[in-house]
Amino acid sequence: MITRKMMGIPSMGWPLSFDEMERMARQMNWLTGGILGKPGTSMFSAKVFPAVNISEDKGNYYVRTELPGIWADDINLEITGRNLAISGERKIPSEGENARYHRKEREAGKFSRVISLPGDVEINSVEAKLTNGLLTITIAKAEAARPKQISVK
């Protein structure tokens, strides 16, 4: 448990719980939001969108990313060397000028992410499929990056 003493905050004998830290962060976000952005939005948001998993087998790299509410037509993919760029736009319909938000975590707008792949790839052998908000990109490894069995004589 993180305590006030560990954080350099004068102690009154009470430990500082994560719930208390989250409450303080929400209050700071609310207070500074009016100056630095929209009230009630987080200025310290450390979100990276879209979140990505990269895995591999002997012949391919697999990039999986969650893109909920985004259509295939709104996604752009580009591969250059070992870099895969994923970009697009999330469109969220307006709820009207009179809507009053109590919490707003879903953001609309453009996004872009460049992912460095662990090895050389065949740029002409890339497939992408979007199913239920999950984008799966299969990229064939370059022949030089594929493992080869070497027999010992």
Phi, psi and omega in degrees: 000134177280132180251165178299322181298319180296330182267001180079019179261133179307136184267141172246017180091000181254137175286148178268108183277164177295328176298318180293320178296319179296319178298317179296319179297319178297318179296317179296318178298319180294315182293316182279343180298324180294333180270316189257359182177211180275134177302139177088357177258154184273123177274345182258020183298121182258027182287138172246121183236133356276151175290144188228140167244137177236129177223174180208160167230196184298327186248346188219157165257146179236125177246122179238132181218142180270124179229067183294138177075013180245134180273154180304325181293343182263009181246134175241131177238139178214135179239132179221116182060239179262007184255132176247123178256128176242123178217166179169201181215132175263124181249122178242124181300143178292142178262011177098159182290335183271000180292134178245114183276140171261333175206134179224101181248339178272120181249145174260159176137182182279149176224157179204139180213132175247125183246129177271122180277152186288345182207179180291148184229162173269102186292344178270004181233068181234133177234143178227139181219131178249117180227120178050043177082001178252115178268123177244122180246124179251123183236121180290138175288148173294151182307320181293336182270351182277141178292144179236137176279130180244124179274141180262131182252000000 
